[in-house]
């Protein structure tokens, strides 16, 4: 899997939109299909993230020169945002947030996190087989505390899944 770009995709998301994140992703090299992708830049988290956030993922697939929306829809994972990210993209989570433990209570403190030419394997731990193609992923989350809605965010990324020998 190769990520092309990362963006804040909600116009209403004032807290995350004001704290801009700038990430640059290396290109896929067909001569080295198993080489990790190089990531450089900063990722800003404007508020503490933990498992009190629910998360929904909608994936669009590129076909016939247009995006086919809702190609995959993954609604409300059984655990919260932090544990979902930690279990599904463990290499990225470990290198970006440098957690004390990859098990137990999960929380991400607010702040700026940086990559400096960091090699990342974008392996989807719980999704071993995904059809080849171009994808646009929209990840939406909202904090629920005592039944009251809190912080909301929506992050988007575009990437490719290419065949490897």
C-alpha positions in Angstrom: 0.0 0.0 0.0 1.3 3.5 -0.9 -0.2 6.7 0.4 -0.3 9.6 -2.0 -1.7 12.4 0.1 -3.2 13.2 3.5 -5.7 15.9 4.2 -8.3 17.3 6.6 -11.5 16.7 4.7 -14.2 18.5 6.7 -14.8 22.2 6.3 -16.6 22.2 9.7 -13.7 20.7 11.5 -12.3 24.0 13.0 -10.1 22.4 15.7 -8.2 20.1 13.4 -8.3 22.4 10.4 -6.6 25.3 12.2 -3.8 23.0 13.3 -2.4 22.1 9.9 -0.6 18.8 9.4 1.9 18.6 6.6 3.1 15.1 5.6 5.1 14.2 2.5 5.0 10.7 1.2 7.7 9.0 -0.9 6.7 7.4 -4.2 6.3 3.7 -5.0 9.4 2.2 -6.6 8.5 -0.8 -8.8 12.1 -1.9 -8.7 11.8 -2.3 -4.9 8.2 -3.4 -4.3 8.8 -4.5 -0.7 10.6 -1.3 0.4 8.7 0.7 3.1 7.3 4.1 2.1 9.3 7.1 3.4 7.3 9.7 5.3 8.4 13.2 6.3 6.6 16.0 8.1 4.4 16.8 11.1 1.1 15.6 12.2 -0.8 17.8 14.7 -3.3 16.3 17.1 -5.4 19.3 18.6 -7.0 17.3 21.5 -6.3 14.2 23.5 -7.4 11.1 21.6 -8.4 7.9 23.4 -11.0 5.2 23.2 -13.9 7.5 24.1 -14.0 8.4 20.4 -16.1 6.2 18.0 -14.8 5.8 14.5 -16.3 5.2 11.1 -14.4 4.6 7.9 -15.8 5.0 4.4 -13.6 4.0 1.4 -14.2 5.0 -2.2 -12.5 3.2 -5.0 -11.4 4.7 -8.3 -13.0 3.1 -11.4 -14.1 4.3 -14.8 -12.5 7.8 -14.1 -14.7 8.4 -11.1 -14.8 7.6 -7.4 -17.2 4.8 -6.5 -18.3 6.0 -3.0 -18.9 3.6 -0.2 -16.9 0.8 -1.7 -16.2 -0.3 1.9 -18.1 1.0 4.9 -16.7 0.1 8.3 -19.1 1.4 10.9 -18.4 1.9 14.6 -15.6 -0.5 15.5 -16.2 -2.4 18.7 -13.3 -0.6 20.5 -12.6 3.2 20.4 -10.5 5.2 18.0 -7.1 4.8 19.6 -7.3 1.0 19.9 -8.7 0.7 16.4 -5.8 2.6 14.9 -3.3 0.8 17.0 -4.5 -2.6 16.0 -5.1 -1.9 12.3 -2.0 0.1 11.3 0.5 -0.9 14.1 3.7 0.2 12.3 2.5 3.7 11.7 1.0 4.0 15.2 4.2 2.9 16.8 6.5 5.2 14.8 4.3 8.3 15.0 3.1 8.2 18.6 5.8 6.1 20.2 3.5 4.6 22.8 4.8 3.1 26.1 2.9 0.0 25.3 1.1 -1.5 22.3 -1.3 -3.2 24.6 -3.6 -2.1 27.4 -5.0 1.5 27.8 -4.6 3.5 24.7 -4.4 7.3 24.5 -2.7 9.9 22.3 -1.9 13.2 24.0 -2.5 16.4 22.0 0.6 17.9 20.3 2.7 17.9 17.2 4.2 14.6 16.1 6.9 14.5 13.5 8.3 12.0 11.0 11.9 12.5 9.7 12.4 10.3 6.7 10.7 7.5 8.6 10.2 4.2 6.7 6.6 2.9 7.2 5.0 -0.4 6.2 1.4 0.4 5.6 0.2 -3.1 6.4 -3.4 -3.5 7.4 -3.2 -6.0 10.1 -6.9 -7.0 10.1 -7.4 -6.8 6.4 -4.8 -9.0 4.7 -6.4 -9.0 1.2 -7.7 -5.8 -0.4 -8.2 -5.6 -4.2 -5.7 -3.6 -6.2 -6.5 -0.1 -7.2 -6.7 3.5 -6.1 -8.6 4.3 -2.9 -9.8 7.4 -1.0 -10.3 6.8 2.7 -12.4 9.0 5.0 -12.1 8.4 8.7 -14.6 10.2 10.9 -14.7 10.2 14.7 -16.5 11.9 17.5 -16.0 11.8 21.2 -18.9 10.7 23.4 -18.7 11.5 27.1 -21.6 10.6 29.4 -23.9 10.5 26.4 -22.9 14.0 25.2 -21.2 14.6 21.9 -17.8 16.3 22.1 -14.9 16.8 19.7 -15.5 15.8 16.1 -12.9 15.2 13.4 -12.7 13.8 9.8 -9.4 12.8 8.2 -8.9 11.7 4.6 -6.1 10.0 2.7 -5.7 8.8 -0.9 -3.5 5.9 -1.8 -2.9 2.9 -4.1 -2.7 -0.8 -3.5 -0.3 -2.3 -6.1 0.4 -5.9 -6.9 3.7 -7.2 -5.5 5.6 -10.1 -6.9 
